[in-house]
């Protein structure tokens, strides 16, 4: 079941929007280099060179051009969906605001890069873009001489203009890439490449689309003739029809207002009291497991403040989101200790490991024999409906917050016969790697891990996410039936 859950998450496009955006960027970059080799940077040669690439290179040129176009469209779609999804999940507040704010300028760079590619083709659609862009910029007070003058006559557009376009079409994507790297710099082990199966499937889909519906040019641009009906690329050019509909000034007002609102969101939307992790140097043994597991690069290892030749963890509170995964990674959280059982090296400020264990123990003591524990997270399915005379529930900030030693202890010392771990949907962990980390602990693939085989067989997982209450109920019933059959 665990392997099946992982596969489902890997193939879900909505869980891989960020990685797919990077993937599309690299396809655009590789195909763009190929197209640049054969592109002629001149007013008279631009259109013909693109047509020659498409028609005279027997399939290869057409494929490269079509891949370039469709991968660009794919990136625009995935980035837009990524923004909407992060907004819906509330991943723009507190420590996450850096990634949110650094991502807003990338929208402008991405659309500028996409539009710039159409200019270089220099067909009737490029002419429409040129005239509309000129109208937009002429509205801004920073433009001294109206840009539209440059497009009234074809003679006013020189070869230098295309040199400038090439410079911008290379420079803006490079700035976009730099911005993307800054965007993820506060995330450890960032997922910048989709799983191989998904990547292969997307590439095949792009190839098929390129073969079935290859990208083509319109008639050559002629600035001395009025434009006829053109085909709008609604993915990249979605704001251009608004220029004629409501005017360029209103379009700028709309774009600046929307951008300003997105920037202000982290500051105007109320968020719950921020909880961070804290280190107790007296019990931190410097193992570094919390440092390895932290999904937000919020933990560093530094020389111990009181023990020579030892290290200790240090939390950067500006980056910490309070997921608690570090607390679940701490080996000193084990309840099997003979002394200082209630203390561990790292905890969430308002929910210490010992308090979680005490809460579970108190709940189990109220249950009859044949005890079952269901553990979930604050962002997954509701667990209240599962409570019964034999079923106890526990909700954590993230499923990765649960130390495996607690499962060992509860099964061996408290008569716990079955454990069901739930939370977010597979591949869609609210805290990025919580499910993956906990799965690795259960499978002895990372530290700390379960110590006893007889405990491991009692633990099952079901990553359903919100709305998975019915599936959880069914799984609990199965666990109880299996438990009864073994007696």
C-alpha angles and dihedrals in degrees: 000000000000092000092047090052091052092051092050090053093047093055097045107106093201090059092052103046095120094047092046090052090057090044093053090047092057092048089052091048095050095045090043092058090052093049092047091059091063099032118110113218101216140097092244099038104041098081094040094048092053091048090049091052090051100044109023103048096067106239098322096079092042091049093049093049093046093046089050092053099042094044088053090053090046092054092049090052097046094045091049092048090046090056093047092048094049089048092051092049093047094240095149102076134099113338091006092060092089093063091043096050094043089052097056096073089050089068091062093045092048095052091043090053091048094049092045091061091059091052091060094057088063097203129131091286090053088050090053090049091048094051094043093047090049090052090051095050094043087064092061115089091222092072109089100186118034110256090214089075088069092060101043092087128028089224090066092063109079137184088262088066090063091046087056091047091052090049091051094043090056098036098048095053090048089053088048091054091049089050091050091053091049089047092062099035094105092054122085119220092007115202102235097154126050122234112285094249093052092043091052092047092051092048092050090049090052091048092050092048090048091053097043097041109017120191112258137182128245125225115306116277114260114184091191092064130064117252120257125205112311135189113253120216096221093192097060102017099042095127097047098081087055090066091070093036102051103004133258094272092057091046090056090047090051094048095045092045093051091046091048091050092052091049093049096047096090089052101043103037111085115234132194119265108291116246122197137181122258131199125223104207091199091067103027108108095189095242092143096219092126089049090054095046101044107114093200102050088242097136128073131183116234136167111287113263095225108016120070118227091015133109131218137192120255123195122220099214092196089065101034115104096184097247092147094220089126090057090054090052096053112108091201089068091079114125090208091081116119093216136029091017093164096056132081135171098250133021143158108266095240101029115046121190093244091054091053091051092047090051092052092046092052091050093048092049088063093055129088124237120302094050121196126192123201115194122193141157136249091254099048137069121322114261103190094095090059096062113113141143090287103024122080124185134207128191121199132179088251132001087237088067091075113096110222089224088069090061090049091050098044094048095047102035106026102041095248107167103181137021127194117193116201138156133123123009116277111276091012104081111161088221094046103238106024095111094043092049094048091047089053091052092051091048094049089245096122140020133300099033139168112286102202129059093207088059094047092060090055093056122085132170134217116178104196108143124205114343094031096108094116093051090049091051091051092048092050090052090051091050092051092048092049090048092051093048091055094056 
